[in-house]
């Protein structure tokens, strides 16, 4: 293997190691990897809960919008909710 190829491989190995350290999966103690894995699981769980919360909020806005002249997004704004931020514009905001 040429010197250039060896250096490139070393750079790739170090970048992979840095990625694992930044993700909390590698460090100087024996608990780093389990803690990093748990942190990733908890981050995913938080994202799931936030998505479920936003879906529930959208349903509340739809129910209230069915008896109101306001759009779903207007109802969310009044309530201080940002549950439509990840949704594309929808022309069927009124039931």
mmCIF file as gemmi writes it, N, C-alpha and C atoms, coordinates in Angstrom:
data_model
loop_
_atom_site.group_PDB
_atom_site.id
_atom_site.type_symbol
_atom_site.label_atom_id
_atom_site.label_alt_id
_atom_site.label_comp_id
_atom_site.label_asym_id
_atom_site.label_entity_id
_atom_site.label_seq_id
_atom_site.pdbx_PDB_ins_code
_atom_site.Cartn_x
_atom_site.Cartn_y
_atom_site.Cartn_z
_atom_site.occupancy
_atom_site.B_iso_or_equiv
_atom_site.pdbx_formal_charge
_atom_site.auth_seq_id
_atom_site.auth_asym_id
_atom_site.pdbx_PDB_model_num
ATOM 1 N N . UNK Axp A 1 ? 0.846 -1.166 0 1 0 ? 1 A 1
ATOM 2 C CA . UNK Axp A 1 ? 0 0 0 1 0 ? 1 A 1
ATOM 3 C C . UNK Axp A 1 ? 0.9 1.241 0 1 0 ? 1 A 1
ATOM 4 N N . UNK Axp A 2 ? 0.564 2.196 -0.827 1 0 ? 2 A 1
ATOM 5 C CA . UNK Axp A 2 ? 1.379 3.408 -0.909 1 0 ? 2 A 1
ATOM 6 C C . UNK Axp A 2 ? 1.165 4.29 0.315 1 0 ? 2 A 1
ATOM 7 N N . UNK Axp A 3 ? 2.086 5.204 0.513 1 0 ? 3 A 1
ATOM 8 C CA . UNK Axp A 3 ? 1.998 6.126 1.652 1 0 ? 3 A 1
ATOM 9 C C . UNK Axp A 3 ? 0.711 6.953 1.594 1 0 ? 3 A 1
ATOM 10 N N . UNK Axp A 4 ? 0.347 7.373 0.401 1 0 ? 4 A 1
ATOM 11 C CA . UNK Axp A 4 ? -0.867 8.179 0.233 1 0 ? 4 A 1
ATOM 12 C C . UNK Axp A 4 ? -2.101 7.376 0.624 1 0 ? 4 A 1
ATOM 13 N N . UNK Axp A 5 ? -2.153 6.143 0.209 1 0 ? 5 A 1
ATOM 14 C CA . UNK Axp A 5 ? -3.303 5.299 0.545 1 0 ? 5 A 1
ATOM 15 C C . UNK Axp A 5 ? -3.354 5.03 2.044 1 0 ? 5 A 1
ATOM 16 N N . UNK Axp A 6 ? -2.214 4.825 2.666 1 0 ? 6 A 1
ATOM 17 C CA . UNK Axp A 6 ? -2.17 4.605 4.116 1 0 ? 6 A 1
ATOM 18 C C . UNK Axp A 6 ? -2.665 5.837 4.862 1 0 ? 6 A 1
ATOM 19 N N . UNK Axp A 7 ? -2.224 7.011 4.406 1 0 ? 7 A 1
ATOM 20 C CA . UNK Axp A 7 ? -2.662 8.257 5.046 1 0 ? 7 A 1
ATOM 21 C C . UNK Axp A 7 ? -4.168 8.466 4.875 1 0 ? 7 A 1
ATOM 22 N N . UNK Axp A 8 ? -4.669 8.156 3.702 1 0 ? 8 A 1
ATOM 23 C CA . UNK Axp A 8 ? -6.11 8.287 3.468 1 0 ? 8 A 1
ATOM 24 C C . UNK Axp A 8 ? -6.897 7.343 4.365 1 0 ? 8 A 1
ATOM 25 N N . UNK Axp A 9 ? -6.389 6.134 4.544 1 0 ? 9 A 1
ATOM 26 C CA . UNK Axp A 9 ? -7.045 5.167 5.409 1 0 ? 9 A 1
ATOM 27 C C . UNK Axp A 9 ? -7.011 5.638 6.859 1 0 ? 9 A 1
ATOM 28 N N . UNK Axp A 10 ? -5.882 6.199 7.277 1 0 ? 10 A 1
ATOM 29 C CA . UNK Axp A 10 ? -5.779 6.725 8.643 1 0 ? 10 A 1
ATOM 30 C C . UNK Axp A 10 ? -6.77 7.864 8.855 1 0 ? 10 A 1
ATOM 31 N N . UNK Axp A 11 ? -6.891 8.745 7.879 1 0 ? 11 A 1
ATOM 32 C CA . UNK Axp A 11 ? -7.849 9.854 7.974 1 0 ? 11 A 1
ATOM 33 C C . UNK Axp A 11 ? -9.267 9.308 8.081 1 0 ? 11 A 1
ATOM 34 N N . UNK Axp A 12 ? -9.598 8.324 7.263 1 0 ? 12 A 1
ATOM 35 C CA . UNK Axp A 12 ? -10.939 7.725 7.302 1 0 ? 12 A 1
ATOM 36 C C . UNK Axp A 12 ? -11.199 7.071 8.653 1 0 ? 12 A 1
ATOM 37 N N . UNK Axp A 13 ? -10.196 6.364 9.186 1 0 ? 13 A 1
ATOM 38 C CA . UNK Axp A 13 ? -10.35 5.723 10.495 1 0 ? 13 A 1
ATOM 39 C C . UNK Axp A 13 ? -10.555 6.767 11.593 1 0 ? 13 A 1
ATOM 40 N N . UNK Axp A 14 ? -9.781 7.847 11.532 1 0 ? 14 A 1
ATOM 41 C CA . UNK Axp A 14 ? -9.911 8.896 12.548 1 0 ? 14 A 1
ATOM 42 C C . UNK Axp A 14 ? -11.249 9.627 12.44 1 0 ? 14 A 1
ATOM 43 N N . UNK Axp A 15 ? -11.735 9.824 11.223 1 0 ? 15 A 1
ATOM 44 C CA . UNK Axp A 15 ? -13.047 10.458 11.048 1 0 ? 15 A 1
ATOM 45 C C . UNK Axp A 15 ? -14.145 9.565 11.612 1 0 ? 15 A 1
ATOM 46 N N . UNK Axp A 16 ? -14.035 8.266 11.396 1 0 ? 16 A 1
ATOM 47 C CA . UNK Axp A 16 ? -15.023 7.336 11.947 1 0 ? 16 A 1
ATOM 48 C C . UNK Axp A 16 ? -14.968 7.343 13.472 1 0 ? 16 A 1
ATOM 49 N N . UNK Axp A 17 ? -13.753 7.357 14.021 1 0 ? 17 A 1
ATOM 50 C CA . UNK Axp A 17 ? -13.607 7.381 15.481 1 0 ? 17 A 1
ATOM 51 C C . UNK Axp A 17 ? -14.179 8.682 16.051 1 0 ? 17 A 1
ATOM 52 N N . UNK Axp A 18 ? -13.9 9.793 15.396 1 0 ? 18 A 1
ATOM 53 C CA . UNK Axp A 18 ? -14.442 11.082 15.844 1 0 ? 18 A 1
ATOM 54 C C . UNK Axp A 18 ? -15.961 11.068 15.814 1 0 ? 18 A 1
ATOM 55 N N . UNK Axp A 19 ? -16.527 10.484 14.785 1 0 ? 19 A 1
ATOM 56 C CA . UNK Axp A 19 ? -17.989 10.383 14.7 1 0 ? 19 A 1
ATOM 57 C C . UNK Axp A 19 ? -18.554 9.593 15.866 1 0 ? 19 A 1
ATOM 58 N N . UNK Axp A 20 ? -17.913 8.472 16.206 1 0 ? 20 A 1
ATOM 59 C CA . UNK Axp A 20 ? -18.38 7.67 17.336 1 0 ? 20 A 1
ATOM 60 C C . UNK Axp A 20 ? -18.242 8.43 18.646 1 0 ? 20 A 1
ATOM 61 N N . UNK Axp A 21 ? -17.169 9.193 18.798 1 0 ? 21 A 1
ATOM 62 C CA . UNK Axp A 21 ? -16.98 9.987 20.027 1 0 ? 21 A 1
ATOM 63 C C . UNK Axp A 21 ? -18.056 11.066 20.11 1 0 ? 21 A 1
ATOM 64 N N . UNK Axp A 22 ? -18.308 11.754 18.995 1 0 ? 22 A 1
ATOM 65 C CA . UNK Axp A 22 ? -19.307 12.826 18.994 1 0 ? 22 A 1
ATOM 66 C C . UNK Axp A 22 ? -20.712 12.292 19.241 1 0 ? 22 A 1
ATOM 67 N N . UNK Axp A 23 ? -20.982 11.062 18.832 1 0 ? 23 A 1
ATOM 68 C CA . UNK Axp A 23 ? -22.285 10.447 19.073 1 0 ? 23 A 1
ATOM 69 C C . UNK Axp A 23 ? -22.388 9.873 20.475 1 0 ? 23 A 1
ATOM 70 N N . UNK Axp A 24 ? -21.291 9.917 21.216 1 0 ? 24 A 1
ATOM 71 C CA . UNK Axp A 24 ? -21.305 9.392 22.574 1 0 ? 24 A 1
ATOM 72 C C . UNK Axp A 24 ? -21.16 7.893 22.643 1 0 ? 24 A 1
ATOM 73 N N . UNK Axp A 25 ? -20.716 7.284 21.555 1 0 ? 25 A 1
ATOM 74 C CA . UNK Axp A 25 ? -20.595 5.828 21.526 1 0 ? 25 A 1
ATOM 75 C C . UNK Axp A 25 ? -19.185 5.346 21.854 1 0 ? 25 A 1
ATOM 76 N N . UNK Axp A 26 ? -18.259 6.259 22.029 1 0 ? 26 A 1
ATOM 77 C CA . UNK Axp A 26 ? -16.885 5.879 22.341 1 0 ? 26 A 1
ATOM 78 C C . UNK Axp A 26 ? -16.276 6.989 23.186 1 0 ? 26 A 1
ATOM 79 N N . UNK Axp A 27 ? -15.479 6.614 24.134 1 0 ? 27 A 1
ATOM 80 C CA . UNK Axp A 27 ? -14.83 7.593 24.987 1 0 ? 27 A 1
ATOM 81 C C . UNK Axp A 27 ? -13.772 6.956 25.847 1 0 ? 27 A 1
ATOM 82 N N . UNK Axp A 28 ? -13.475 7.587 26.955 1 0 ? 28 A 1
ATOM 83 C CA . UNK Axp A 28 ? -12.389 7.108 27.799 1 0 ? 28 A 1
ATOM 84 C C . UNK Axp A 28 ? -12.869 6.251 28.961 1 0 ? 28 A 1
ATOM 85 N N . UNK Axp A 29 ? -14.156 6.064 29.115 1 0 ? 29 A 1
ATOM 86 C CA . UNK Axp A 29 ? -14.638 5.238 30.216 1 0 ? 29 A 1
ATOM 87 C C . UNK Axp A 29 ? -15.463 4.073 29.681 1 0 ? 29 A 1
ATOM 88 N N . UNK Axp A 30 ? -15.657 3.074 30.522 1 0 ? 30 A 1
ATOM 89 C CA . UNK Axp A 30 ? -16.355 1.869 30.068 1 0 ? 30 A 1
ATOM 90 C C . UNK Axp A 30 ? -17.865 2.072 29.929 1 0 ? 30 A 1
ATOM 91 N N . UNK Axp A 31 ? -18.395 3.192 30.396 1 0 ? 31 A 1
ATOM 92 C CA . UNK Axp A 31 ? -19.834 3.418 30.29 1 0 ? 31 A 1
ATOM 93 C C . UNK Axp A 31 ? -20.211 4.314 29.113 1 0 ? 31 A 1
ATOM 94 N N . UNK Axp A 32 ? -19.23 4.804 28.376 1 0 ? 32 A 1
ATOM 95 C CA . UNK Axp A 32 ? -19.535 5.737 27.287 1 0 ? 32 A 1
ATOM 96 C C . UNK Axp A 32 ? -20.458 5.134 26.244 1 0 ? 32 A 1
ATOM 97 N N . UNK Axp A 33 ? -20.153 3.943 25.785 1 0 ? 33 A 1
ATOM 98 C CA . UNK Axp A 33 ? -20.983 3.346 24.728 1 0 ? 33 A 1
ATOM 99 C C . UNK Axp A 33 ? -22.405 3.076 25.197 1 0 ? 33 A 1
ATOM 100 N N . UNK Axp A 34 ? -22.618 2.421 26.364 1 0 ? 34 A 1
ATOM 101 C CA . UNK Axp A 34 ? -24.009 2.197 26.788 1 0 ? 34 A 1
ATOM 102 C C . UNK Axp A 34 ? -24.777 3.507 26.998 1 0 ? 34 A 1
ATOM 103 N N . UNK Axp A 35 ? -24.111 4.513 27.529 1 0 ? 35 A 1
ATOM 104 C CA . UNK Axp A 35 ? -24.775 5.808 27.743 1 0 ? 35 A 1
ATOM 105 C C . UNK Axp A 35 ? -25.092 6.45 26.395 1 0 ? 35 A 1
ATOM 106 N N . UNK Axp A 36 ? -24.163 6.378 25.454 1 0 ? 36 A 1
ATOM 107 C CA . UNK Axp A 36 ? -24.406 6.937 24.127 1 0 ? 36 A 1
ATOM 108 C C . UNK Axp A 36 ? -25.567 6.261 23.429 1 0 ? 36 A 1
ATOM 109 N N . UNK Axp A 37 ? -25.622 4.934 23.534 1 0 ? 37 A 1
ATOM 110 C CA . UNK Axp A 37 ? -26.735 4.187 22.923 1 0 ? 37 A 1
ATOM 111 C C . UNK Axp A 37 ? -28.047 4.594 23.576 1 0 ? 37 A 1
ATOM 112 N N . UNK Axp A 38 ? -28.055 4.692 24.896 1 0 ? 38 A 1
ATOM 113 C CA . UNK Axp A 38 ? -29.28 5.085 25.621 1 0 ? 38 A 1
ATOM 114 C C . UNK Axp A 38 ? -29.701 6.505 25.241 1 0 ? 38 A 1
ATOM 115 N N . UNK Axp A 39 ? -28.735 7.401 25.107 1 0 ? 39 A 1
ATOM 116 C CA . UNK Axp A 39 ? -29.06 8.774 24.701 1 0 ? 39 A 1
ATOM 117 C C . UNK Axp A 39 ? -29.709 8.801 23.319 1 0 ? 39 A 1
ATOM 118 N N . UNK Axp A 40 ? -29.188 7.996 22.399 1 0 ? 40 A 1
ATOM 119 C CA . UNK Axp A 40 ? -29.782 7.935 21.059 1 0 ? 40 A 1
ATOM 120 C C . UNK Axp A 40 ? -31.201 7.372 21.116 1 0 ? 40 A 1
ATOM 121 N N . UNK Axp A 41 ? -31.408 6.363 21.95 1 0 ? 41 A 1
ATOM 122 C CA . UNK Axp A 41 ? -32.754 5.796 22.107 1 0 ? 41 A 1
ATOM 123 C C . UNK Axp A 41 ? -33.707 6.839 22.68 1 0 ? 41 A 1
ATOM 124 N N . UNK Axp A 42 ? -33.238 7.586 23.674 1 0 ? 42 A 1
ATOM 125 C CA . UNK Axp A 42 ? -34.094 8.602 24.297 1 0 ? 42 A 1
ATOM 126 C C . UNK Axp A 42 ? -34.398 9.73 23.315 1 0 ? 42 A 1
ATOM 127 N N . UNK Axp A 43 ? -33.423 10.133 22.499 1 0 ? 43 A 1
ATOM 128 C CA . UNK Axp A 43 ? -33.667 11.166 21.497 1 0 ? 43 A 1
ATOM 129 C C . UNK Axp A 43 ? -34.733 10.709 20.507 1 0 ? 43 A 1
ATOM 130 N N . UNK Axp A 44 ? -34.663 9.453 20.093 1 0 ? 44 A 1
ATOM 131 C CA . UNK Axp A 44 ? -35.667 8.919 19.172 1 0 ? 44 A 1
ATOM 132 C C . UNK Axp A 44 ? -37.046 8.878 19.838 1 0 ? 44 A 1
ATOM 133 N N . UNK Axp A 45 ? -37.084 8.485 21.104 1 0 ? 45 A 1
ATOM 134 C CA . UNK Axp A 45 ? -38.349 8.426 21.84 1 0 ? 45 A 1
ATOM 135 C C . UNK Axp A 45 ? -38.952 9.827 21.97 1 0 ? 45 A 1
ATOM 136 N N . UNK Axp A 46 ? -38.125 10.812 22.229 1 0 ? 46 A 1
ATOM 137 C CA . UNK Axp A 46 ? -38.601 12.199 22.328 1 0 ? 46 A 1
ATOM 138 C C . UNK Axp A 46 ? -39.198 12.648 20.995 1 0 ? 46 A 1
ATOM 139 N N . UNK Axp A 47 ? -38.525 12.319 19.893 1 0 ? 47 A 1
ATOM 140 C CA . UNK Axp A 47 ? -39.056 12.693 18.564 1 0 ? 47 A 1
ATOM 141 C C . UNK Axp A 47 ? -40.406 12.028 18.317 1 0 ? 47 A 1
ATOM 142 N N . UNK Axp A 48 ? -40.527 10.761 18.724 1 0 ? 48 A 1
ATOM 143 C CA . UNK Axp A 48 ? -41.79 10.036 18.559 1 0 ? 48 A 1
ATOM 144 C C . UNK Axp A 48 ? -42.894 10.695 19.381 1 0 ? 48 A 1
ATOM 145 N N . UNK Axp A 49 ? -42.593 11.021 20.631 1 0 ? 49 A 1
ATOM 146 C CA . UNK Axp A 49 ? -43.592 11.666 21.495 1 0 ? 49 A 1
ATOM 147 C C . UNK Axp A 49 ? -43.993 13.034 20.961 1 0 ? 49 A 1
ATOM 148 N N . UNK Axp A 50 ? -43.035 13.795 20.449 1 0 ? 50 A 1
ATOM 149 C CA . UNK Axp A 50 ? -43.362 15.103 19.885 1 0 ? 50 A 1
ATOM 150 C C . UNK Axp A 50 ? -44.248 14.964 18.659 1 0 ? 50 A 1
ATOM 151 N N . UNK Axp A 51 ? -43.982 13.963 17.833 1 0 ? 51 A 1
ATOM 152 C CA . UNK Axp A 51 ? -44.827 13.736 16.648 1 0 ? 51 A 1
ATOM 153 C C . UNK Axp A 51 ? -46.239 13.345 17.067 1 0 ? 51 A 1
ATOM 154 N N . UNK Axp A 52 ? -46.368 12.492 18.086 1 0 ? 52 A 1
ATOM 155 C CA . UNK Axp A 52 ? -47.69 12.096 18.585 1 0 ? 52 A 1
ATOM 156 C C . UNK Axp A 52 ? -48.417 13.295 19.189 1 0 ? 52 A 1
ATOM 157 N N . UNK Axp A 53 ? -47.689 14.128 19.929 1 0 ? 53 A 1
ATOM 158 C CA . UNK Axp A 53 ? -48.286 15.33 20.517 1 0 ? 53 A 1
ATOM 159 C C . UNK Axp A 53 ? -48.808 16.249 19.421 1 0 ? 53 A 1
ATOM 160 N N . UNK Axp A 54 ? -48 16.474 18.393 1 0 ? 54 A 1
ATOM 161 C CA . UNK Axp A 54 ? -48.416 17.368 17.313 1 0 ? 54 A 1
ATOM 162 C C . UNK Axp A 54 ? -49.619 16.813 16.565 1 0 ? 54 A 1
ATOM 163 N N . UNK Axp A 55 ? -49.665 15.505 16.39 1 0 ? 55 A 1
ATOM 164 C CA . UNK Axp A 55 ? -50.825 14.895 15.729 1 0 ? 55 A 1
ATOM 165 C C . UNK Axp A 55 ? -52.079 15.103 16.574 1 0 ? 55 A 1
ATOM 166 N N . UNK Axp A 56 ? -51.964 14.927 17.881 1 0 ? 56 A 1
ATOM 167 C CA . UNK Axp A 56 ? -53.109 15.144 18.772 1 0 ? 56 A 1
ATOM 168 C C . UNK Axp A 56 ? -53.548 16.606 18.724 1 0 ? 56 A 1
ATOM 169 N N . UNK Axp A 57 ? -52.592 17.507 18.683 1 0 ? 57 A 1
ATOM 170 C CA . UNK Axp A 57 ? -52.927 18.932 18.601 1 0 ? 57 A 1
ATOM 171 C C . UNK Axp A 57 ? -53.64 19.244 17.292 1 0 ? 57 A 1
ATOM 172 N N . UNK Axp A 58 ? -53.166 18.634 16.203 1 0 ? 58 A 1
ATOM 173 C CA . UNK Axp A 58 ? -53.833 18.863 14.912 1 0 ? 58 A 1
ATOM 174 C C . UNK Axp A 58 ? -55.272 18.354 14.949 1 0 ? 58 A 1
ATOM 175 N N . UNK Axp A 59 ? -55.502 17.225 15.61 1 0 ? 59 A 1
ATOM 176 C CA . UNK Axp A 59 ? -56.863 16.696 15.74 1 0 ? 59 A 1
ATOM 177 C C . UNK Axp A 59 ? -57.744 17.654 16.535 1 0 ? 59 A 1
ATOM 178 N N . UNK Axp A 60 ? -57.211 18.215 17.625 1 0 ? 60 A 1
ATOM 179 C CA . UNK Axp A 60 ? -57.973 19.182 18.419 1 0 ? 60 A 1
ATOM 180 C C . UNK Axp A 60 ? -58.325 20.385 17.55 1 0 ? 60 A 1
ATOM 181 N N . UNK Axp A 61 ? -57.371 20.861 16.771 1 0 ? 61 A 1
ATOM 182 C CA . UNK Axp A 61 ? -57.637 22.001 15.889 1 0 ? 61 A 1
ATOM 183 C C . UNK Axp A 61 ? -58.699 21.653 14.846 1 0 ? 61 A 1
ATOM 184 N N . UNK Axp A 62 ? -58.673 20.431 14.354 1 0 ? 62 A 1
ATOM 185 C CA . UNK Axp A 62 ? -59.68 19.999 13.368 1 0 ? 62 A 1
ATOM 186 C C . UNK Axp A 62 ? -61.061 19.937 14.004 1 0 ? 62 A 1
ATOM 187 N N . UNK Axp A 63 ? -61.132 19.378 15.212 1 0 ? 63 A 1
ATOM 188 C CA . UNK Axp A 63 ? -62.428 19.302 15.904 1 0 ? 63 A 1
ATOM 189 C C . UNK Axp A 63 ? -62.972 20.698 16.173 1 0 ? 63 A 1
ATOM 190 N N . UNK Axp A 64 ? -62.121 21.586 16.663 1 0 ? 64 A 1
ATOM 191 C CA . UNK Axp A 64 ? -62.578 22.94 16.947 1 0 ? 64 A 1
ATOM 192 C C . UNK Axp A 64 ? -62.891 23.672 15.639 1 0 ? 64 A 1
ATOM 193 N N . UNK Axp A 65 ? -62.113 23.401 14.6 1 0 ? 65 A 1
ATOM 194 C CA . UNK Axp A 65 ? -62.341 24.046 13.31 1 0 ? 65 A 1
ATOM 195 C C . UNK Axp A 65 ? -63.638 23.628 12.659 1 0 ? 65 A 1
ATOM 196 N N . UNK Axp A 66 ? -64.136 22.44 13.007 1 0 ? 66 A 1
ATOM 197 C CA . UNK Axp A 66 ? -65.396 21.961 12.431 1 0 ? 66 A 1
ATOM 198 C C . UNK Axp A 66 ? -66.569 22.806 12.904 1 0 ? 66 A 1
ATOM 199 N N . UNK Axp A 67 ? -66.439 23.446 14.05 1 0 ? 67 A 1
ATOM 200 C CA . UNK Axp A 67 ? -67.521 24.27 14.597 1 0 ? 67 A 1
ATOM 201 C C . UNK Axp A 67 ? -67.148 25.746 14.61 1 0 ? 67 A 1
ATOM 202 N N . UNK Axp A 68 ? -66.14 26.107 13.858 1 0 ? 68 A 1
ATOM 203 C CA . UNK Axp A 68 ? -65.643 27.474 13.874 1 0 ? 68 A 1
ATOM 204 C C . UNK Axp A 68 ? -65.354 27.92 12.449 1 0 ? 68 A 1
ATOM 205 N N . UNK Axp A 69 ? -65.351 29.209 12.256 1 0 ? 69 A 1
ATOM 206 C CA . UNK Axp A 69 ? -65.01 29.75 10.938 1 0 ? 69 A 1
ATOM 207 C C . UNK Axp A 69 ? -63.496 29.878 10.771 1 0 ? 69 A 1
ATOM 208 N N . UNK Axp A 70 ? -62.751 29.602 11.842 1 0 ? 70 A 1
ATOM 209 C CA . UNK Axp A 70 ? -61.295 29.73 11.781 1 0 ? 70 A 1
ATOM 210 C C . UNK Axp A 70 ? -60.674 28.497 11.128 1 0 ? 70 A 1
ATOM 211 N N . UNK Axp A 71 ? -59.513 28.714 10.507 1 0 ? 71 A 1
ATOM 212 C CA . UNK Axp A 71 ? -58.793 27.578 9.926 1 0 ? 71 A 1
ATOM 213 C C . UNK Axp A 71 ? -58.068 26.821 11.036 1 0 ? 71 A 1
ATOM 214 N N . UNK Axp A 72 ? -57.653 25.614 10.736 1 0 ? 72 A 1
ATOM 215 C CA . UNK Axp A 72 ? -56.928 24.803 11.709 1 0 ? 72 A 1
ATOM 216 C C . UNK Axp A 72 ? -55.676 25.533 12.185 1 0 ? 72 A 1
ATOM 217 N N . UNK Axp A 73 ? -54.959 26.138 11.234 1 0 ? 73 A 1
ATOM 218 C CA . UNK Axp A 73 ? -53.722 26.835 11.585 1 0 ? 73 A 1
ATOM 219 C C . UNK Axp A 73 ? -53.996 28.036 12.488 1 0 ? 73 A 1
ATOM 220 N N . UNK Axp A 74 ? -55.081 28.762 12.234 1 0 ? 74 A 1
ATOM 221 C CA . UNK Axp A 74 ? -55.439 29.904 13.089 1 0 ? 74 A 1
ATOM 222 C C . UNK Axp A 74 ? -55.73 29.45 14.518 1 0 ? 74 A 1
ATOM 223 N N . UNK Axp A 75 ? -56.411 28.329 14.648 1 0 ? 75 A 1
ATOM 224 C CA . UNK Axp A 75 ? -56.719 27.791 15.976 1 0 ? 75 A 1
ATOM 225 C C . UNK Axp A 75 ? -55.431 27.418 16.696 1 0 ? 75 A 1
ATOM 226 N N . UNK Axp A 76 ? -54.512 26.792 15.975 1 0 ? 76 A 1
ATOM 227 C CA . UNK Axp A 76 ? -53.226 26.42 16.568 1 0 ? 76 A 1
ATOM 228 C C . UNK Axp A 76 ? -52.465 27.661 17.02 1 0 ? 76 A 1
ATOM 229 N N . UNK Axp A 77 ? -52.497 28.71 16.222 1 0 ? 77 A 1
ATOM 230 C CA . UNK Axp A 77 ? -51.799 29.953 16.577 1 0 ? 77 A 1
ATOM 231 C C . UNK Axp A 77 ? -52.392 30.555 17.838 1 0 ? 77 A 1
ATOM 232 N N . UNK Axp A 78 ? -53.722 30.593 17.927 1 0 ? 78 A 1
ATOM 233 C CA . UNK Axp A 78 ? -54.385 31.132 19.12 1 0 ? 78 A 1
ATOM 234 C C . UNK Axp A 78 ? -53.972 30.352 20.365 1 0 ? 78 A 1
ATOM 235 N N . UNK Axp A 79 ? -53.843 29.023 20.217 1 0 ? 79 A 1
ATOM 236 C CA . UNK Axp A 79 ? -53.458 28.178 21.346 1 0 ? 79 A 1
ATOM 237 C C . UNK Axp A 79 ? -51.957 28.221 21.626 1 0 ? 79 A 1
ATOM 238 N N . UNK Axp A 80 ? -51.179 28.853 20.742 1 0 ? 80 A 1
ATOM 239 C CA . UNK Axp A 80 ? -49.736 28.915 20.924 1 0 ? 80 A 1
ATOM 240 C C . UNK Axp A 80 ? -49.026 27.634 20.531 1 0 ? 80 A 1
ATOM 241 N N . UNK Axp A 81 ? -49.645 26.868 19.634 1 0 ? 81 A 1
ATOM 242 C CA . UNK Axp A 81 ? -49.086 25.59 19.209 1 0 ? 81 A 1
ATOM 243 C C . UNK Axp A 81 ? -48.4 25.74 17.86 1 0 ? 81 A 1
ATOM 244 N N . UNK Axp A 82 ? -47.323 25.025 17.68 1 0 ? 82 A 1
ATOM 245 C CA . UNK Axp A 82 ? -46.59 25.011 16.414 1 0 ? 82 A 1
ATOM 246 C C . UNK Axp A 82 ? -46.698 23.618 15.802 1 0 ? 82 A 1
ATOM 247 N N . UNK Axp A 83 ? -47.888 23.078 15.755 1 0 ? 83 A 1
ATOM 248 C CA . UNK Axp A 83 ? -48.085 21.687 15.326 1 0 ? 83 A 1
ATOM 249 C C . UNK Axp A 83 ? -48.23 21.538 13.813 1 0 ? 83 A 1
ATOM 250 N N . UNK Axp A 84 ? -48.289 22.624 13.076 1 0 ? 84 A 1
ATOM 251 C CA . UNK Axp A 84 ? -48.414 22.544 11.63 1 0 ? 84 A 1
ATOM 252 C C . UNK Axp A 84 ? -47.13 22.951 10.921 1 0 ? 84 A 1
ATOM 253 N N . UNK Axp A 85 ? -46.065 23.214 11.664 1 0 ? 85 A 1
ATOM 254 C CA . UNK Axp A 85 ? -44.831 23.705 11.053 1 0 ? 85 A 1
ATOM 255 C C . UNK Axp A 85 ? -44.204 22.704 10.098 1 0 ? 85 A 1
ATOM 256 N N . UNK Axp A 86 ? -44.397 21.405 10.343 1 0 ? 86 A 1
ATOM 257 C CA . UNK Axp A 86 ? -43.802 20.395 9.479 1 0 ? 86 A 1
ATOM 258 C C . UNK Axp A 86 ? -44.748 19.942 8.377 1 0 ? 86 A 1
ATOM 259 N N . UNK Axp A 87 ? -45.904 20.553 8.293 1 0 ? 87 A 1
ATOM 260 C CA . UNK Axp A 87 ? -46.91 20.179 7.289 1 0 ? 87 A 1
ATOM 261 C C . UNK Axp A 87 ? -46.82 21.131 6.107 1 0 ? 87 A 1
ATOM 262 N N . UNK Axp A 88 ? -47.097 20.632 4.932 1 0 ? 88 A 1
ATOM 263 C CA . UNK Axp A 88 ? -47.16 21.504 3.756 1 0 ? 88 A 1
ATOM 264 C C . UNK Axp A 88 ? -48.511 22.206 3.769 1 0 ? 88 A 1
ATOM 265 N N . UNK Axp A 89 ? -48.583 23.298 3.037 1 0 ? 89 A 1
ATOM 266 C CA . UNK Axp A 89 ? -49.841 24.039 2.969 1 0 ? 89 A 1
ATOM 267 C C . UNK Axp A 89 ? -50.927 23.131 2.42 1 0 ? 89 A 1
ATOM 268 N N . UNK Axp A 90 ? -52.073 23.185 3.077 1 0 ? 90 A 1
ATOM 269 C CA . UNK Axp A 90 ? -53.185 22.311 2.699 1 0 ? 90 A 1
ATOM 270 C C . UNK Axp A 90 ? -54.397 23.178 2.432 1 0 ? 90 A 1
ATOM 271 N N . UNK Axp A 91 ? -55.047 22.95 1.324 1 0 ? 91 A 1
ATOM 272 C CA . UNK Axp A 91 ? -56.211 23.762 0.981 1 0 ? 91 A 1
ATOM 273 C C . UNK Axp A 91 ? -57.462 23.273 1.688 1 0 ? 91 A 1
ATOM 274 N N . UNK Axp A 92 ? -57.429 22.118 2.332 1 0 ? 92 A 1
ATOM 275 C CA . UNK Axp A 92 ? -58.604 21.569 2.991 1 0 ? 92 A 1
ATOM 276 C C . UNK Axp A 92 ? -58.516 21.757 4.509 1 0 ? 92 A 1
ATOM 277 N N . UNK Axp A 93 ? -58.237 22.986 4.939 1 0 ? 93 A 1
ATOM 278 C CA . UNK Axp A 93 ? -58.092 23.254 6.365 1 0 ? 93 A 1
ATOM 279 C C . UNK Axp A 93 ? -59.434 23.332 7.071 1 0 ? 93 A 1
ATOM 280 N N . UNK Axp A 94 ? -60.501 23.484 6.338 1 0 ? 94 A 1
ATOM 281 C CA . UNK Axp A 94 ? -61.834 23.498 6.944 1 0 ? 94 A 1
ATOM 282 C C . UNK Axp A 94 ? -62.528 22.183 6.616 1 0 ? 94 A 1
ATOM 283 N N . UNK Axp A 95 ? -63.243 21.644 7.579 1 0 ? 95 A 1
ATOM 284 C CA . UNK Axp A 95 ? -64.004 20.414 7.323 1 0 ? 95 A 1
ATOM 285 C C . UNK Axp A 95 ? -65.301 20.736 6.627 1 0 ? 95 A 1
